[in-house]
Amino acid sequence: MKSVTFLLASALVLPATVMVAPQAVSAAEDAFSKGAAILKVADERAAKFPDQTYTASMEIFKSGNLRQTMVFKMSMKGLEKQFIHFTAPGDVAGMKILMEDRDTIYMYSPEFQKVRRVAAHMQNQGFLGSEFTPEDMVLAKLSPSFDAELIGKTGDETKLVLKPKTGQTSSFSKLEIFIDSKVGGVSRIHYFDPSGKHVRTQVREAWTPFEGTQIPTKIRMKNLKTGDETVINLSEIDVKTPVSDDLFSRRTLMRG
């Protein structure tokens, strides 16, 4: 931080520089104001359909080799309520994950026939050997958790830097998100750990026209520390059939 003496000297020698500080603050405030507005619109586009269901295959790659493919069904209400039911292969069939709200995630194990709540400090752990975590479910909607700064636009991509809001806990010191104007959504996310190192990259691709918008039907998550990657492919997408609120409860986890 500049000393008082230096500031006074600057004012005496170059009076015009006194006006620079208010302008710089204004520009910074504008970048955050625009960033917040852009992020809000991106979230609204992602949650365009109140109810969504789809089938997904999840391919887990280790050291460049496909190790396992799992299949699950996802049901969503907005982006705040999510229900995942694994159907294959046999050793994971019946496993379920429920997000009742941003602060409440449960997992059901058919092997032990028990429901357990996912503790906050465990939400950044990959489930079933994949690179996706329970925290990624929470981060389906970004604006409640992060302040956004508009960095700029290169070609079709607009870049925002997101940092956790005051009072919000996150495994990441910041995110860099890239919004592609050609598809009207977030096409890439960079995740940075508490030390500021870029540790994960999510890429959304295979964008497909759907019900007046475009949606990504392939989502890649790469661990930059290990080089391992998990790829989710979406199919059987349904946005017209209502999803019952009753689905998003602990009782549903115990049903066969």
Phi and psi restraints in degrees (value plus and minus 20) as a CYANA .aco file:
   2 LYS   PHI     -85.0   -45.0
   2 LYS   PSI     125.2   165.2
   3 SER   PHI     -96.9   -56.9
   3 SER   PSI     140.7   180.7
   4 VAL   PHI     -81.3   -41.3
   4 VAL   PSI     -59.9   -19.9
   5 THR   PHI     -79.7   -39.7
   5 THR   PSI     -64.6   -24.6
   6 PHE   PHI     -84.4   -44.4
   6 PHE   PSI     -60.5   -20.5
   7 LEU   PHI     -83.8   -43.8
   7 LEU   PSI     -62.5   -22.5
   8 LEU   PHI     -84.6   -44.6
   8 LEU   PSI     -61.3   -21.3
   9 ALA   PHI     -83.0   -43.0
   9 ALA   PSI     -60.5   -20.5
  10 SER   PHI     -82.4   -42.4
  10 SER   PSI     -60.7   -20.7
  11 ALA   PHI     -85.5   -45.5
  11 ALA   PSI     -54.7   -14.7
  12 LEU   PHI     -95.9   -55.9
  12 LEU   PSI     -59.8   -19.8
  13 VAL   PHI    -100.3   -60.3
  13 VAL   PSI     -63.1   -23.1
  14 LEU   PHI    -149.2  -109.2
  14 LEU   PSI      63.7   103.7
  15 PRO   PHI     -75.2   -35.2
  15 PRO   PSI     -53.3   -13.3
  16 ALA   PHI     -83.1   -43.1
  16 ALA   PSI     -47.1    -7.1
  17 THR   PHI     -89.1   -49.1
  17 THR   PSI     -34.6     5.4
  18 VAL   PHI     -81.6   -41.6
  18 VAL   PSI     -49.3    -9.3
  19 MET   PHI    -101.2   -61.2
  19 MET   PSI     -31.1     8.9
  20 VAL   PHI     -88.1   -48.1
  20 VAL   PSI     -61.1   -21.1
  21 ALA   PHI     -78.0   -38.0
  21 ALA   PSI     -70.8   -30.8
  22 PRO   PHI     -80.3   -40.3
  22 PRO   PSI     -57.0   -17.0
  23 GLN   PHI     -87.4   -47.4
  23 GLN   PSI     -60.9   -20.9
  24 ALA   PHI     -84.7   -44.7
  24 ALA   PSI     -61.8   -21.8
  25 VAL   PHI     -81.7   -41.7
  25 VAL   PSI     -62.3   -22.3
  26 SER   PHI     -81.9   -41.9
  26 SER   PSI     -62.5   -22.5
  27 ALA   PHI     -83.7   -43.7
  27 ALA   PSI     -60.8   -20.8
  28 ALA   PHI     -85.3   -45.3
  28 ALA   PSI     -64.5   -24.5
  29 GLU   PHI     -81.5   -41.5
  29 GLU   PSI     -58.4   -18.4
  30 ASP   PHI     -85.2   -45.2
  30 ASP   PSI     -59.6   -19.6
  31 ALA   PHI     -83.0   -43.0
  31 ALA   PSI     -58.6   -18.6
  32 PHE   PHI     -94.4   -54.4
  32 PHE   PSI     -57.4   -17.4
  33 SER   PHI     -83.5   -43.5
  33 SER   PSI     -66.1   -26.1
  34 LYS   PHI     -87.7   -47.7
  34 LYS   PSI     -58.8   -18.8
  35 GLY   PHI     -81.2   -41.2
  35 GLY   PSI     -63.8   -23.8
  36 ALA   PHI     -82.3   -42.3
  36 ALA   PSI     -61.6   -21.6
  37 ALA   PHI     -85.8   -45.8
  37 ALA   PSI     -62.7   -22.7
  38 ILE   PHI     -85.7   -45.7
  38 ILE   PSI     -62.4   -22.4
  39 LEU   PHI     -84.5   -44.5
  39 LEU   PSI     -59.3   -19.3
  40 LYS   PHI     -81.7   -41.7
  40 LYS   PSI     -63.5   -23.5
  41 VAL   PHI     -84.1   -44.1
  41 VAL   PSI     -60.2   -20.2
  42 ALA   PHI     -81.8   -41.8
  42 ALA   PSI     -61.6   -21.6
  43 ASP   PHI     -84.3   -44.3
  43 ASP   PSI     -62.0   -22.0
  44 GLU   PHI     -83.7   -43.7
  44 GLU   PSI     -58.7   -18.7
  45 ARG   PHI     -86.2   -46.2
  45 ARG   PSI     -59.7   -19.7
  46 ALA   PHI     -86.1   -46.1
  46 ALA   PSI     -48.9    -8.9
  47 ALA   PHI    -125.2   -85.2
  47 ALA   PSI       8.4    48.4
  48 LYS   PHI     -77.8   -37.8
  48 LYS   PSI     -59.0   -19.0
  49 PHE   PHI    -117.5   -77.5
  49 PHE   PSI     101.7   141.7
  50 PRO   PHI     -80.0   -40.0
  50 PRO   PSI     -55.8   -15.8
  51 ASP   PHI    -146.7  -106.7
  51 ASP   PSI     114.0   154.0
  52 GLN   PHI    -160.4  -120.4
  52 GLN   PSI     120.7   160.7
  53 THR   PHI    -157.5  -117.5
  53 THR   PSI     128.4   168.4
  54 TYR   PHI    -180.0  -140.0
  54 TYR   PSI     143.5   183.5
  55 THR   PHI    -123.6   -83.6
  55 THR   PSI     123.1   163.1
  56 ALA   PHI    -157.5  -117.5
  56 ALA   PSI     122.7   162.7
  57 SER   PHI    -124.7   -84.7
  57 SER   PSI     117.7   157.7
  58 MET   PHI    -140.0  -100.0
  58 MET   PSI      91.3   131.3
  59 GLU   PHI    -119.0   -79.0
  59 GLU   PSI     105.5   145.5
  60 ILE   PHI    -126.7   -86.7
  60 ILE   PSI      97.7   137.7
  61 PHE   PHI    -126.8   -86.8
  61 PHE   PSI     110.0   150.0
  62 LYS   PHI    -144.2  -104.2
  62 LYS   PSI     107.6   147.6
  63 SER   PHI      33.1    73.1
  63 SER   PSI      15.6    55.6
  64 GLY   PHI      63.2   103.2
  64 GLY   PSI     -24.1    15.9
  65 ASN   PHI    -128.9   -88.9
  65 ASN   PSI     120.5   160.5
  66 LEU   PHI     -91.2   -51.2
  66 LEU   PSI      95.5   135.5
  67 ARG   PHI    -116.0   -76.0
  67 ARG   PSI     -55.1   -15.1
  68 GLN   PHI    -179.9  -139.9
  68 GLN   PSI     127.9   167.9
  69 THR   PHI    -143.7  -103.7
  69 THR   PSI     106.1   146.1
  70 MET   PHI    -136.8   -96.8
  70 MET   PSI     135.0   175.0
  71 VAL   PHI    -144.1  -104.1
  71 VAL   PSI     115.4   155.4
  72 PHE   PHI    -163.4  -123.4
  72 PHE   PSI     140.1   180.1
  73 LYS   PHI    -129.4   -89.4
  73 LYS   PSI     115.6   155.6
  74 MET   PHI    -137.2   -97.2
  74 MET   PSI     114.4   154.4
  75 SER   PHI    -144.1  -104.1
  75 SER   PSI     117.5   157.5
  76 MET   PHI    -157.3  -117.3
  76 MET   PSI     126.9   166.9
  77 LYS   PHI    -144.4  -104.4
  77 LYS   PSI      88.1   128.1
  78 GLY   PHI      43.7    83.7
  78 GLY   PSI    -160.8  -120.8
  79 LEU   PHI    -136.0   -96.0
  79 LEU   PSI     -24.7    15.3
  80 GLU   PHI    -106.2   -66.2
  80 GLU   PSI     -46.3    -6.3
  81 LYS   PHI    -137.8   -97.8
  81 LYS   PSI     105.6   145.6
  82 GLN   PHI    -159.2  -119.2
  82 GLN   PSI     124.4   164.4
  83 PHE   PHI    -158.3  -118.3
  83 PHE   PSI     101.6   141.6
  84 ILE   PHI    -134.9   -94.9
  84 ILE   PSI     112.1   152.1
  85 HIS   PHI    -148.8  -108.8
  85 HIS   PSI      90.8   130.8
  86 PHE   PHI     -96.7   -56.7
  86 PHE   PSI     115.3   155.3
  87 THR   PHI    -137.3   -97.3
  87 THR   PSI     -36.5     3.5
  88 ALA   PHI    -181.2  -141.2
  88 ALA   PSI     134.3   174.3
  89 PRO   PHI     -94.7   -54.7
  89 PRO   PSI    -194.5  -154.5
  90 GLY   PHI     -79.6   -39.6
  90 GLY   PSI     -53.9   -13.9
  91 ASP   PHI     -93.7   -53.7
  91 ASP   PSI     -34.2     5.8
  92 VAL   PHI    -137.5   -97.5
  92 VAL   PSI     -26.7    13.3
  93 ALA   PHI     -77.6   -37.6
  93 ALA   PSI     111.5   151.5
  94 GLY   PHI      79.5   119.5
  94 GLY   PSI     -34.6     5.4
  95 MET   PHI     -90.1   -50.1
  95 MET   PSI     120.1   160.1
  96 LYS   PHI    -155.5  -115.5
  96 LYS   PSI     128.6   168.6
  97 ILE   PHI    -150.7  -110.7
  97 ILE   PSI     110.8   150.8
  98 LEU   PHI    -144.9  -104.9
  98 LEU   PSI     108.8   148.8
  99 MET   PHI    -131.7   -91.7
  99 MET   PSI      85.3   125.3
 100 GLU   PHI     -93.0   -53.0
 100 GLU   PSI     -58.1   -18.1
 101 ASP   PHI    -180.0  -140.0
 101 ASP   PSI    -196.5  -156.5
 102 ARG   PHI     -82.2   -42.2
 102 ARG   PSI     -43.6    -3.6
 103 ASP   PHI    -124.1   -84.1
 103 ASP   PSI     -21.0    19.0
 104 THR   PHI    -153.7  -113.7
 104 THR   PSI      87.1   127.1
 105 ILE   PHI    -145.1  -105.1
 105 ILE   PSI     112.8   152.8
 106 TYR   PHI    -142.8  -102.8
 106 TYR   PSI     132.6   172.6
 107 MET   PHI    -147.7  -107.7
 107 MET   PSI     120.5   160.5
 108 TYR   PHI    -135.8   -95.8
 108 TYR   PSI     108.3   148.3
 109 SER   PHI    -124.5   -84.5
 109 SER   PSI      97.7   137.7
 110 PRO   PHI     -88.4   -48.4
 110 PRO   PSI     -45.2    -5.2
 111 GLU   PHI     -84.3   -44.3
 111 GLU   PSI     -62.9   -22.9
 112 PHE   PHI    -122.6   -82.6
 112 PHE   PSI     -25.4    14.6
 113 GLN   PHI      31.2    71.2
 113 GLN   PSI      27.2    67.2
 114 LYS   PHI    -152.6  -112.6
 114 LYS   PSI     128.9   168.9
 115 VAL   PHI    -127.4   -87.4
 115 VAL   PSI     112.0   152.0
 116 ARG   PHI    -151.3  -111.3
 116 ARG   PSI     126.1   166.1
 117 ARG   PHI    -102.5   -62.5
 117 ARG   PSI     118.5   158.5
 118 VAL   PHI    -102.3   -62.3
 118 VAL   PSI      93.7   133.7
 119 ALA   PHI     -85.6   -45.6
 119 ALA   PSI     131.2   171.2
 120 ALA   PHI     -75.0   -35.0
 120 ALA   PSI     -60.3   -20.3
 121 HIS   PHI     -95.0   -55.0
 121 HIS   PSI     -27.4    12.6
 122 MET   PHI    -123.5   -83.5
 122 MET   PSI     -21.9    18.1
 123 GLN   PHI     -91.6   -51.6
 123 GLN   PSI     -33.5     6.5
 124 ASN   PHI    -116.6   -76.6
 124 ASN   PSI      -9.0    31.0
 125 GLN   PHI    -111.0   -71.0
 125 GLN   PSI     110.0   150.0
 126 GLY   PHI     -82.0   -42.0
 126 GLY   PSI     117.2   157.2
 127 PHE   PHI    -117.9   -77.9
 127 PHE   PSI     120.3   160.3
 128 LEU   PHI      36.9    76.9
 128 LEU   PSI      13.8    53.8
 129 GLY   PHI      58.9    98.9
 129 GLY   PSI     -14.2    25.8
 130 SER   PHI    -110.0   -70.0
 130 SER   PSI     153.7   193.7
 131 GLU   PHI    -110.8   -70.8
 131 GLU   PSI     -20.1    19.9
 132 PHE   PHI    -112.8   -72.8
 132 PHE   PSI     126.4   166.4
 133 THR   PHI    -147.8  -107.8
 133 THR   PSI     142.9   182.9
 134 PRO   PHI     -76.9   -36.9
 134 PRO   PSI     -52.0   -12.0
 135 GLU   PHI     -82.3   -42.3
 135 GLU   PSI     -49.8    -9.8
 136 ASP   PHI     -84.4   -44.4
 136 ASP   PSI     -50.0   -10.0
 137 MET   PHI     -84.3   -44.3
 137 MET   PSI     -64.6   -24.6
 138 VAL   PHI     -82.5   -42.5
 138 VAL   PSI     -57.7   -17.7
 139 LEU   PHI    -104.5   -64.5
 139 LEU   PSI      -7.5    32.5
 140 ALA   PHI     -80.1   -40.1
 140 ALA   PSI     -50.9   -10.9
 141 LYS   PHI    -137.3   -97.3
 141 LYS   PSI     100.8   140.8
 142 LEU   PHI    -116.8   -76.8
 142 LEU   PSI     -52.4   -12.4
 143 SER   PHI     -82.2   -42.2
 143 SER   PSI     -50.7   -10.7
 144 PRO   PHI     -87.2   -47.2
 144 PRO   PSI     -43.9    -3.9
 145 SER   PHI    -123.6   -83.6
 145 SER   PSI     -40.3    -0.3
 146 PHE   PHI    -150.5  -110.5
 146 PHE   PSI     125.9   165.9
 147 ASP   PHI    -107.9   -67.9
 147 ASP   PSI     121.1   161.1
 148 ALA   PHI    -137.6   -97.6
 148 ALA   PSI     117.8   157.8
 149 GLU   PHI    -138.5   -98.5
 149 GLU   PSI     107.6   147.6
 150 LEU   PHI     -95.5   -55.5
 150 LEU   PSI     101.2   141.2
 151 ILE   PHI    -113.0   -73.0
 151 ILE   PSI     -62.4   -22.4
 152 GLY   PHI     136.2   176.2
 152 GLY   PSI    -193.9  -153.9
 153 LYS   PHI    -148.9  -108.9
 153 LYS   PSI     113.7   153.7
 154 THR   PHI    -146.8  -106.8
 154 THR   PSI      93.8   133.8
 155 GLY   PHI      42.1    82.1
 155 GLY   PSI    -144.3  -104.3
 156 ASP   PHI    -110.4   -70.4
 156 ASP   PSI     -24.5    15.5
 157 GLU   PHI    -120.5   -80.5
 157 GLU   PSI     110.8   150.8
 158 THR   PHI    -124.7   -84.7
 158 THR   PSI     109.4   149.4
 159 LYS   PHI    -125.4   -85.4
 159 LYS   PSI     111.6   151.6
 160 LEU   PHI    -141.0  -101.0
 160 LEU   PSI     125.8   165.8
 161 VAL   PHI    -129.0   -89.0
 161 VAL   PSI     106.7   146.7
 162 LEU   PHI    -131.8   -91.8
 162 LEU   PSI     113.2   153.2
 163 LYS   PHI    -147.7  -107.7
 163 LYS   PSI     125.2   165.2
 164 PRO   PHI     -76.1   -36.1
 164 PRO   PSI     116.9   156.9
 165 LYS   PHI     -85.4   -45.4
 165 LYS   PSI     136.0   176.0
 166 THR   PHI     -77.9   -37.9
 166 THR   PSI     108.4   148.4
 167 GLY   PHI      71.3   111.3
 167 GLY   PSI     -30.7     9.3
 168 GLN   PHI    -113.0   -73.0
 168 GLN   PSI     116.4   156.4
 169 THR   PHI    -116.3   -76.3
 169 THR   PSI     122.5   162.5
 170 SER   PHI    -173.4  -133.4
 170 SER   PSI     130.8   170.8
 171 SER   PHI     -96.8   -56.8
 171 SER   PSI     -28.4    11.6
 172 PHE   PHI    -139.4   -99.4
 172 PHE   PSI     118.4   158.4
 173 SER   PHI     -94.4   -54.4
 173 SER   PSI     -49.5    -9.5
 174 LYS   PHI    -185.2  -145.2
 174 LYS   PSI     143.5   183.5
 175 LEU   PHI    -145.2  -105.2
 175 LEU   PSI     127.4   167.4
 176 GLU   PHI    -132.0   -92.0
 176 GLU   PSI     103.2   143.2
 177 ILE   PHI    -138.3   -98.3
 177 ILE   PSI     128.1   168.1
 178 PHE   PHI    -144.4  -104.4
 178 PHE   PSI     102.2   142.2
 179 ILE   PHI    -126.7   -86.7
 179 ILE   PSI     101.8   141.8
 180 ASP   PHI    -114.6   -74.6
 180 ASP   PSI      97.6   137.6
 181 SER   PHI     -87.8   -47.8
 181 SER   PSI     -41.8    -1.8
 182 LYS   PHI     -88.3   -48.3
 182 LYS   PSI     -51.2   -11.2
 183 VAL   PHI    -130.9   -90.9
 183 VAL   PSI     -33.2     6.8
 184 GLY   PHI      53.6    93.6
 184 GLY   PSI      12.9    52.9
 185 GLY   PHI    -180.6  -140.6
 185 GLY   PSI     157.4   197.4
 186 VAL   PHI     -93.6   -53.6
 186 VAL   PSI     101.3   141.3
 187 SER   PHI    -123.4   -83.4
 187 SER   PSI     -37.7     2.3
 188 ARG   PHI    -176.0  -136.0
 188 ARG   PSI     123.3   163.3
 189 ILE   PHI    -154.7  -114.7
 189 ILE   PSI     110.7   150.7
 190 HIS   PHI    -126.6   -86.6
 190 HIS   PSI     112.4   152.4
 191 TYR   PHI    -129.7   -89.7
 191 TYR   PSI     113.7   153.7
 192 PHE   PHI    -138.8   -98.8
 192 PHE   PSI     112.0   152.0
 193 ASP   PHI     -95.1   -55.1
 193 ASP   PSI     156.6   196.6
 194 PRO   PHI     -77.9   -37.9
 194 PRO   PSI     -43.8    -3.8
 195 SER   PHI    -104.9   -64.9
 195 SER   PSI     -23.4    16.6
 196 GLY   PHI      71.3   111.3
 196 GLY   PSI      -9.0    31.0
 197 LYS   PHI    -110.7   -70.7
 197 LYS   PSI     116.1   156.1
 198 HIS   PHI     -91.3   -51.3
 198 HIS   PSI      93.6   133.6
 199 VAL   PHI    -135.8   -95.8
 199 VAL   PSI     -41.6    -1.6
 200 ARG   PHI    -163.3  -123.3
 200 ARG   PSI     131.6   171.6
 201 THR   PHI    -154.0  -114.0
 201 THR   PSI     110.0   150.0
 202 GLN   PHI    -129.2   -89.2
 202 GLN   PSI     113.7   153.7
 203 VAL   PHI    -144.1  -104.1
 203 VAL   PSI     109.3   149.3
 204 ARG   PHI    -128.8   -88.8
 204 ARG   PSI     103.0   143.0
 205 GLU   PHI    -162.0  -122.0
 205 GLU   PSI    -192.1  -152.1
 206 ALA   PHI      33.7    73.7
 206 ALA   PSI      28.4    68.4
 207 TRP   PHI     -87.1   -47.1
 207 TRP   PSI     112.8   152.8
 208 THR   PHI    -147.9  -107.9
 208 THR   PSI     112.8   152.8
 209 PRO   PHI     -80.2   -40.2
 209 PRO   PSI     113.8   153.8
 210 PHE   PHI    -176.9  -136.9
 210 PHE   PSI      97.2   137.2
 211 GLU   PHI      29.4    69.4
 211 GLU   PSI      26.5    66.5
 212 GLY   PHI      62.3   102.3
 212 GLY   PSI     -13.7    26.3
 213 THR   PHI    -160.9  -120.9
 213 THR   PSI    -193.7  -153.7
 214 GLN   PHI    -143.3  -103.3
 214 GLN   PSI     120.5   160.5
 215 ILE   PHI    -150.9  -110.9
 215 ILE   PSI     127.2   167.2
 216 PRO   PHI     -99.8   -59.8
 216 PRO   PSI     112.6   152.6
 217 THR   PHI    -127.1   -87.1
 217 THR   PSI     -18.0    22.0
 218 LYS   PHI    -157.3  -117.3
 218 LYS   PSI     109.1   149.1
 219 ILE   PHI    -147.9  -107.9
 219 ILE   PSI     102.6   142.6
 220 ARG   PHI    -127.8   -87.8
 220 ARG   PSI     116.0   156.0
 221 MET   PHI    -145.0  -105.0
 221 MET   PSI      98.7   138.7
 222 LYS   PHI    -134.4   -94.4
 222 LYS   PSI     112.3   152.3
 223 ASN   PHI    -108.4   -68.4
 223 ASN   PSI      92.3   132.3
 224 LEU   PHI     -96.3   -56.3
 224 LEU   PSI     -35.4     4.6
 225 LYS   PHI     -95.7   -55.7
 225 LYS   PSI     -61.8   -21.8
 226 THR   PHI    -124.3   -84.3
 226 THR   PSI     -40.6    -0.6
 227 GLY   PHI      63.6   103.6
 227 GLY   PSI     -23.4    16.6
 228 ASP   PHI     -93.1   -53.1
 228 ASP   PSI     134.1   174.1
 229 GLU   PHI    -164.2  -124.2
 229 GLU   PSI     126.2   166.2
 230 THR   PHI    -144.0  -104.0
 230 THR   PSI     114.3   154.3
 231 VAL   PHI    -141.7  -101.7
 231 VAL   PSI     105.9   145.9
 232 ILE   PHI    -128.5   -88.5
 232 ILE   PSI     107.8   147.8
 233 ASN   PHI    -133.8   -93.8
 233 ASN   PSI     108.4   148.4
 234 LEU   PHI    -118.5   -78.5
 234 LEU   PSI     125.0   165.0
 235 SER   PHI    -171.5  -131.5
 235 SER   PSI     152.4   192.4
 236 GLU   PHI      30.6    70.6
 236 GLU   PSI      27.5    67.5
 237 ILE   PHI     -97.9   -57.9
 237 ILE   PSI     111.0   151.0
 238 ASP   PHI    -153.8  -113.8
 238 ASP   PSI     100.4   140.4
 239 VAL   PHI    -138.1   -98.1
 239 VAL   PSI     -13.4    26.6
 240 LYS   PHI    -123.2   -83.2
 240 LYS   PSI     -48.1    -8.1
 241 THR   PHI    -101.5   -61.5
 241 THR   PSI     103.3   143.3
 242 PRO   PHI     -82.3   -42.3
 242 PRO   PSI     123.3   163.3
 243 VAL   PHI    -125.1   -85.1
 243 VAL   PSI     105.2   145.2
 244 SER   PHI     -88.8   -48.8
 244 SER   PSI     120.9   160.9
 245 ASP   PHI     -81.8   -41.8
 245 ASP   PSI     -48.0    -8.0
 246 ASP   PHI     -82.9   -42.9
 246 ASP   PSI     -41.3    -1.3
 247 LEU   PHI     -83.5   -43.5
 247 LEU   PSI     -52.1   -12.1
 248 PHE   PHI    -113.6   -73.6
 248 PHE   PSI      43.6    83.6
 249 SER   PHI    -165.5  -125.5
 249 SER   PSI     140.4   180.4
 250 ARG   PHI     -83.4   -43.4
 250 ARG   PSI     -49.9    -9.9
 251 ARG   PHI     -79.7   -39.7
 251 ARG   PSI     -59.3   -19.3
 252 THR   PHI     -84.4   -44.4
 252 THR   PSI     -53.2   -13.2
 253 LEU   PHI     -81.7   -41.7
 253 LEU   PSI     -50.6   -10.6
 254 MET   PHI    -106.3   -66.3
 254 MET   PSI     -30.2     9.8
 255 ARG   PHI     -96.7   -56.7
 255 ARG   PSI     132.0   172.0
